[in-house]
Amino acid sequence: MTTYKYRAKKGPGDIVEGAIEAPSESEAIDKLSHMGYLPMRIEVQSGGAVQDQGRAQAFKSSPGRVRSREVTVFSRQLASLLRAGVPILSAINIIAEQTENANLKKVLYDIHDAVKEGENFSSSLMRYPRIFSPLYVAMVRTCENSGGLPEVLLRISDYRMKEDEIYSRLRMALAYPALMGAVGVATIIFMLAFVMPRLMGIFVNMGQNLPLPTRLLISISGGLRKWWWAIIVIFAIAVSLVKAQARTKAGRIYFSMLKLTIPIFGKLTLKAELSRFSRTLALLVESGIPILKAIDISIPVLENEIIRRQLAISYRELEQGGSFGRSLKNSKLFPLFTTNLIIVGEESGKLDEALAEVANSYEKDTDEAMKIMASLLEPLMILGMGLVVGFIVVAMLLPIFEINVMVR
């Protein structure tokens, strides 16, 4: 049993203090609630060795990755506890105790201690920018002192769940084609590196000119077995150079332009980016964040450098008193459907609704396009692998057919 010191409200103007024994802080809160008290603060008075040991282990544990889903679950749990009247310090501590991820547990304990020392909740979140994005911090900051924090946390969790669903559908759509491609490449390498060498001796001892496909296949097989290490090195160097170039300013612009100009995929990329931007901006505007601040927070959410630059130009025009929607329309990069809805939203004062409509429309289009491409990609990969394997089989069988012809 652990003894907890508490401070709670007994009535509208009656505050009581005391101590209570319970196995955990959450059960202590339950006991106080059954007594008719509303806990304002609760902390270990004595016998807290187990909790202190667990917290020490959390801080000493090796840091690990915090998944997006874990942050979403934390947001929803915190919102539920706050709506139930649990003080924020107790709520964070309760969630930290039941969190399995050691790194997230450490982060939550650190946030708990920072808030306990008088720091704002939003400021404590800023210590971990890789876990809590500027969007997350900005939304929390707008309402942490107004009593609307639970509602905003629920909005954030809904937003993050929708984002996770989109990425999950994309991974599911590409999982089977990726597996098929990996198996096909492995099969081809196995045939060239292990099957062909066993047949090469037979073909060489025939004492006749081999067909061109067979000679070509033997050359490829020999080169693969002799220079496999050089192929791996060249491939690794090429991947490293591409990644290094993608980190540069010119490289980001080039690859962003390339993504937008590829047939079919270019339109899909544009719609996916606009859907993400519209959803983010709508969430911020709906939460009461000024439009300029909301756009400034939403732009870094995008990955495509070309779209980000054009949005930055439109942001500056809005800052100087212009129209954000008309600036986007003049750029010729964005579809008229998007720009016209934003213009109507600006003029009617319902920008958040217009942006939500854009996001919903493009999310549906993107989802349908991904399903169509996945359904088309599978037969195309089967056809491609079939042609390669068919060529290998024909090249191996041609000399045998010629021998049969000569015998007859």
C-alpha positions as CSV (number, residue, x, y, z in Angstrom):
1,M,0.0,0.0,0.0
2,T,1.1,3.5,-0.8
3,T,0.1,6.6,1.2
4,Y,-1.0,9.5,-1.0
5,K,-1.3,13.1,0.1
6,Y,-4.2,14.9,-1.6
7,R,-5.9,18.3,-2.0
8,A,-9.5,18.1,-3.2
9,K,-12.7,20.1,-3.5
10,K,-15.5,19.0,-1.2
11,G,-18.0,21.6,-2.4
12,P,-18.1,24.9,-4.4
13,G,-15.8,26.7,-1.9
14,D,-14.7,24.0,0.4
15,I,-11.1,22.6,-0.1
16,V,-9.9,19.7,2.0
17,E,-6.4,18.2,2.5
18,G,-5.4,14.8,3.9
19,A,-3.9,11.4,3.2
20,I,-5.3,8.2,1.8
21,E,-3.8,4.7,1.3
22,A,-4.2,2.9,-2.1
23,P,-2.3,0.4,-4.3
24,S,-1.9,3.0,-7.0
25,E,-2.7,6.6,-7.8
26,S,-5.6,5.8,-10.0
27,E,-7.3,3.8,-7.2
28,A,-6.6,6.6,-4.8
29,I,-8.5,9.0,-7.1
30,D,-11.3,6.5,-7.3
31,K,-11.5,6.3,-3.5
32,L,-11.6,10.1,-3.3
33,S,-14.4,10.3,-5.9
34,H,-16.5,7.8,-4.0
35,M,-16.0,10.0,-0.9
36,G,-17.5,12.9,-2.9
37,Y,-14.2,14.7,-3.4
38,L,-12.9,16.2,-6.6
39,P,-9.1,15.7,-6.6
40,M,-7.0,18.8,-7.3
41,R,-3.6,17.4,-6.5
42,I,-2.4,14.0,-5.4
43,E,1.2,12.9,-4.7
44,V,3.0,10.1,-2.8
45,Q,3.6,10.9,0.8
46,S,5.4,7.7,1.9
47,G,5.8,4.2,0.8
48,G,6.4,5.2,-2.8
49,A,9.5,3.2,-3.3
50,V,7.9,1.0,-6.0
51,Q,6.7,4.0,-8.0
52,D,10.0,5.9,-7.6
53,Q,11.8,2.7,-8.7
54,G,9.6,2.4,-11.8
55,R,10.2,6.0,-12.6
56,A,14.0,5.6,-12.2
57,Q,13.9,2.6,-14.5
58,A,12.0,4.5,-17.1
59,F,14.6,7.3,-17.1
60,K,17.5,4.8,-17.2
61,S,16.0,2.7,-20.0
62,S,17.5,3.0,-23.5
63,P,15.5,5.4,-25.6
64,G,13.3,3.9,-28.3
65,R,10.9,5.0,-31.0
66,V,7.5,6.4,-30.1
67,R,5.0,5.4,-32.7
68,S,2.4,7.8,-34.0
69,R,-0.4,5.5,-32.8
70,E,0.9,5.7,-29.2
71,V,0.7,9.5,-29.3
72,T,-2.8,9.2,-30.6
73,V,-3.8,6.8,-27.8
74,F,-2.2,9.1,-25.2
75,S,-4.2,12.1,-26.5
76,R,-7.5,10.3,-26.3
77,Q,-6.8,8.8,-22.9
78,L,-5.8,12.3,-21.6
79,A,-8.9,13.8,-23.0
80,S,-11.1,11.2,-21.4
81,L,-9.5,11.6,-18.0
82,L,-9.7,15.4,-18.1
83,R,-13.4,15.2,-19.1
84,A,-13.9,13.0,-16.1
85,G,-12.6,15.7,-13.8
86,V,-9.2,14.2,-13.1
87,P,-6.4,16.9,-12.6
88,I,-3.9,17.0,-15.5
89,L,-1.0,16.0,-13.3
90,S,-2.8,12.9,-12.0
91,A,-4.0,12.1,-15.5
92,I,-0.5,12.2,-17.0
93,N,0.8,10.1,-14.2
94,I,-1.9,7.5,-14.6
95,I,-1.2,7.2,-18.4
96,A,2.5,7.0,-17.8
97,E,2.1,4.1,-15.3
98,Q,0.2,2.0,-17.8
99,T,2.3,2.9,-20.9
100,E,4.4,-0.1,-22.1
101,N,6.8,2.0,-24.3
102,A,9.7,2.9,-22.0
103,N,10.6,6.0,-24.1
104,L,7.1,7.4,-24.0
105,K,6.9,6.6,-20.2
106,K,10.1,8.7,-19.7
107,V,8.7,11.5,-21.8
108,L,5.4,11.5,-19.8
109,Y,7.2,11.5,-16.5
110,D,9.3,14.5,-17.6
111,I,6.2,16.4,-18.8
112,H,4.5,15.6,-15.5
113,D,7.5,17.0,-13.5
114,A,7.7,20.1,-15.7
115,V,4.0,20.9,-15.3
116,K,4.2,20.2,-11.5
117,E,7.0,22.8,-11.3
118,G,4.7,25.4,-12.9
119,E,5.5,25.1,-16.6
120,N,2.6,25.2,-19.1
121,F,1.5,21.9,-20.5
122,S,2.1,23.2,-24.1
123,S,5.6,24.4,-23.2
124,S,6.5,21.0,-21.7
125,L,5.4,19.3,-25.0
126,M,7.8,21.6,-26.9
127,R,10.7,19.7,-25.3
128,Y,9.9,16.8,-27.6
129,P,9.4,18.2,-31.2
130,R,9.9,14.7,-32.7
131,I,6.9,13.4,-30.8
132,F,4.7,16.4,-30.5
133,S,4.5,18.4,-33.7
134,P,4.2,22.2,-33.8
135,L,0.5,21.6,-34.9
136,Y,-0.1,19.6,-31.7
137,V,1.6,22.2,-29.5
138,A,-0.2,25.1,-31.1
139,M,-3.6,23.6,-30.6
140,V,-2.9,22.7,-27.0
141,R,-1.7,26.2,-26.3
142,T,-4.8,27.9,-27.7
143,C,-7.1,26.3,-25.1
144,E,-5.1,25.0,-22.2
145,N,-6.2,27.9,-20.0
146,S,-9.8,28.1,-21.3
147,G,-11.0,24.7,-20.2
148,G,-11.4,23.4,-23.8
149,L,-8.3,21.1,-23.6
150,P,-10.2,17.8,-23.6
151,E,-12.2,18.8,-26.8
152,V,-9.0,19.8,-28.6
153,L,-7.2,16.6,-27.6
154,L,-10.1,14.6,-29.0
155,R,-9.8,16.6,-32.3
156,I,-6.1,16.0,-32.4
157,S,-6.6,12.2,-31.8
158,D,-9.3,12.1,-34.5
159,Y,-7.0,13.9,-36.9
160,R,-4.1,11.6,-36.2
161,M,-6.3,8.5,-36.5
162,K,-7.4,9.7,-40.0
163,E,-3.8,10.3,-41.0
164,D,-2.8,6.8,-39.7
165,E,-5.7,5.2,-41.6
166,I,-4.6,6.8,-44.9
167,Y,-1.0,5.6,-44.5
168,S,-2.3,2.2,-43.4
169,R,-4.4,1.8,-46.6
170,L,-1.4,2.8,-48.6
171,R,0.8,0.2,-47.0
172,M,-1.9,-2.5,-47.4
173,A,-2.3,-1.6,-51.1
174,L,1.4,-1.9,-51.7
175,A,2.2,-4.9,-49.5
176,Y,1.1,-7.6,-51.9
177,P,2.8,-6.1,-55.0
178,A,6.0,-5.5,-53.0
179,L,6.0,-9.1,-51.7
180,M,5.4,-10.4,-55.3
181,G,8.2,-8.3,-56.6
182,A,10.6,-9.5,-54.0
183,V,9.8,-13.1,-54.6
184,G,10.1,-12.6,-58.3
185,V,13.5,-11.0,-58.1
186,A,14.7,-13.7,-55.7
187,T,13.5,-16.4,-58.1
188,I,15.3,-14.8,-61.1
189,I,18.6,-14.4,-59.1
190,F,18.3,-18.0,-57.9
191,M,17.9,-19.3,-61.5
192,L,20.8,-17.2,-62.8
193,A,23.2,-17.8,-60.0
194,F,22.5,-21.5,-59.2
195,V,20.5,-23.2,-61.9
196,M,22.3,-21.7,-65.0
197,P,25.9,-22.7,-63.8
198,R,24.8,-26.4,-63.6
199,L,23.6,-26.3,-67.2
200,M,26.5,-24.2,-68.6
201,G,28.8,-27.3,-68.6
202,I,26.3,-29.2,-70.7
203,F,25.9,-26.4,-73.2
204,V,29.7,-25.9,-73.6
205,N,30.3,-29.6,-74.2
206,M,27.8,-29.7,-77.0
207,G,30.5,-28.4,-79.4
208,Q,28.0,-26.2,-81.3
209,N,27.1,-22.6,-81.6
210,L,24.5,-21.8,-79.0
211,P,21.5,-19.7,-79.8
212,L,21.8,-15.9,-79.0
213,P,19.3,-16.0,-76.1
214,T,21.3,-18.8,-74.5
215,R,24.7,-17.0,-75.0
216,L,23.2,-13.8,-73.5
217,L,21.8,-15.7,-70.5
218,I,25.2,-17.4,-69.9
219,S,26.9,-14.0,-70.0
220,I,24.4,-12.5,-67.5
221,S,24.8,-15.5,-65.2
222,G,28.6,-15.4,-65.3
223,G,28.7,-11.7,-64.7
224,L,26.3,-12.0,-61.8
225,R,28.4,-14.7,-60.1
226,K,31.7,-13.0,-60.8
227,W,30.7,-9.4,-60.1
228,W,27.9,-9.7,-57.5
229,W,29.9,-7.8,-54.9
230,A,30.5,-4.9,-57.4
231,I,26.8,-4.8,-58.2
232,I,25.9,-4.5,-54.5
233,V,28.5,-1.8,-54.0
234,I,27.4,0.2,-57.0
235,F,23.7,-0.1,-55.9
236,A,24.6,1.1,-52.4
237,I,26.6,4.0,-53.7
238,A,23.8,5.0,-56.1
239,V,21.2,4.9,-53.3
240,S,23.5,6.9,-51.0
241,L,24.1,9.6,-53.7
242,V,20.4,9.9,-54.3
243,K,19.6,10.3,-50.6
244,A,22.4,12.8,-50.2
245,Q,21.1,14.8,-53.2
246,A,17.6,14.7,-51.9
247,R,18.7,16.4,-48.7
248,T,20.1,19.4,-50.6
249,K,17.9,22.4,-51.6
250,A,18.3,21.8,-55.3
251,G,17.7,18.1,-54.9
252,R,14.5,18.6,-52.9
253,I,13.2,20.9,-55.6
254,Y,14.2,18.5,-58.4
255,F,12.6,15.5,-56.9
256,S,9.5,17.4,-55.9
257,M,9.0,18.6,-59.5
258,L,9.6,15.1,-60.7
259,K,6.9,13.7,-58.4
260,L,4.4,16.3,-59.8
261,T,5.3,15.7,-63.5
262,I,5.1,11.9,-63.5
263,P,2.0,10.8,-65.5
264,I,-0.9,9.7,-63.2
265,F,1.3,9.7,-60.1
266,G,1.8,13.5,-60.4
267,K,-1.9,14.2,-59.9
268,L,-2.2,11.6,-57.1
269,T,0.7,13.3,-55.3
270,L,-0.8,16.8,-55.7
271,K,-4.2,15.6,-54.4
272,A,-2.6,13.7,-51.4
273,E,-0.6,16.8,-50.4
274,L,-3.6,19.2,-50.8
275,S,-5.7,16.8,-48.7
276,R,-3.2,16.8,-45.9
277,F,-2.8,20.6,-46.0
278,S,-6.5,21.3,-46.1
279,R,-7.3,18.8,-43.3
280,T,-4.5,20.4,-41.1
281,L,-5.5,24.0,-41.8
282,A,-9.2,23.2,-41.2
283,L,-8.4,21.7,-37.9
284,L,-6.3,24.7,-36.8
285,V,-8.9,27.3,-38.0
286,E,-11.7,25.4,-36.3
287,S,-9.7,25.4,-33.1
288,G,-9.6,29.2,-33.1
289,I,-6.0,29.7,-34.3
290,P,-5.6,32.9,-36.5
291,I,-5.4,32.1,-40.2
292,L,-1.8,33.4,-40.6
293,K,-0.5,31.4,-37.7
294,A,-2.5,28.4,-38.9
295,I,-1.1,28.5,-42.5
296,D,2.4,29.0,-41.1
297,I,2.0,25.8,-39.0
298,S,0.3,23.8,-41.8
299,I,2.9,24.4,-44.6
300,P,5.7,22.3,-42.9
301,V,3.3,19.3,-42.8
302,L,3.8,18.9,-46.5
303,E,6.6,17.0,-48.1
304,N,6.6,18.4,-51.6
305,E,8.9,21.5,-51.8
306,I,7.2,23.0,-54.9
307,I,3.8,23.0,-53.2
308,R,5.3,24.4,-50.0
309,R,7.0,27.2,-51.8
310,Q,3.8,28.3,-53.6
311,L,1.9,28.2,-50.3
312,A,4.6,30.3,-48.8
313,I,4.1,32.9,-51.6
314,S,0.4,32.9,-51.0
315,Y,0.9,33.3,-47.3
316,R,3.0,36.4,-47.8
317,E,0.3,37.9,-50.1
318,L,-2.3,37.2,-47.4
319,E,0.0,38.8,-44.8
320,Q,0.1,41.9,-47.0
321,G,-3.7,42.1,-47.2
322,G,-4.4,40.0,-50.3
323,S,-6.6,36.9,-50.8
324,F,-5.1,33.5,-50.0
325,G,-7.5,31.7,-52.4
326,R,-6.9,34.1,-55.3
327,S,-3.2,33.9,-54.9
328,L,-3.4,30.1,-55.1
329,K,-5.6,30.4,-58.2
330,N,-3.1,32.7,-59.9
331,S,-0.3,30.2,-59.4
332,K,-1.9,27.7,-61.9
333,L,-0.5,24.8,-59.7
334,F,-3.6,24.1,-57.7
335,P,-6.9,22.7,-59.2
336,L,-9.7,25.2,-59.7
337,F,-11.9,23.0,-57.4
338,T,-9.5,23.8,-54.5
339,T,-9.0,27.4,-55.1
340,N,-12.6,28.3,-55.8
341,L,-13.7,26.6,-52.6
342,I,-11.1,28.4,-50.5
343,I,-12.1,31.7,-52.1
344,V,-15.8,31.0,-51.3
345,G,-14.8,30.0,-47.7
346,E,-12.8,33.2,-47.2
347,E,-15.6,35.4,-48.5
348,S,-18.3,33.6,-46.4
349,G,-16.3,33.3,-43.2
350,K,-16.5,29.5,-43.4
351,L,-13.0,28.7,-44.4
352,D,-12.8,25.7,-42.1
353,E,-15.8,24.1,-43.7
354,A,-14.5,24.7,-47.2
355,L,-11.1,23.2,-46.3
356,A,-12.8,20.2,-44.8
357,E,-14.8,19.7,-48.0
358,V,-11.5,19.9,-50.1
359,A,-9.8,17.3,-47.7
360,N,-12.8,14.9,-47.8
361,S,-13.0,15.1,-51.6
362,Y,-9.3,14.5,-52.3
363,E,-9.1,11.8,-49.6
364,K,-11.8,9.8,-51.5
365,D,-10.1,10.4,-54.8
366,T,-6.7,9.4,-53.5
367,D,-8.2,6.2,-51.9
368,E,-9.9,5.2,-55.1
369,A,-6.8,5.9,-57.2
370,M,-4.6,3.8,-54.8
371,K,-7.1,0.9,-55.1
372,I,-7.1,1.1,-58.9
373,M,-3.3,1.3,-59.1
374,A,-2.9,-1.6,-56.7
375,S,-5.4,-3.7,-58.8
376,L,-3.5,-2.9,-62.0
377,L,0.0,-3.2,-60.5
378,E,-0.5,-6.9,-59.6
379,P,-1.3,-8.2,-63.1
380,L,1.5,-6.0,-64.6
381,M,4.0,-7.4,-62.2
382,I,2.9,-10.9,-62.9
383,L,3.2,-10.2,-66.6
384,G,6.7,-8.7,-66.3
385,M,8.0,-11.5,-64.1
386,G,6.4,-14.0,-66.4
387,L,8.2,-12.5,-69.4
388,V,11.6,-12.6,-67.6
389,V,11.2,-16.1,-66.3
390,G,9.8,-17.2,-69.7
391,F,12.9,-15.8,-71.4
392,I,15.2,-17.7,-69.0
393,V,13.3,-21.0,-69.6
394,V,13.3,-20.6,-73.4
395,A,17.0,-19.7,-73.4
396,M,17.8,-22.9,-71.5
397,L,15.6,-25.1,-73.6
398,L,16.6,-23.8,-77.1
399,P,19.9,-25.8,-77.2
400,I,18.0,-29.0,-76.2
401,F,15.5,-28.4,-79.0
402,E,18.3,-28.0,-81.5
403,I,19.8,-31.3,-80.3
404,N,16.5,-33.1,-81.0
405,V,16.3,-31.5,-84.4
406,M,19.9,-32.6,-85.2
407,V,19.2,-36.2,-84.0
408,R,16.2,-36.5,-86.2
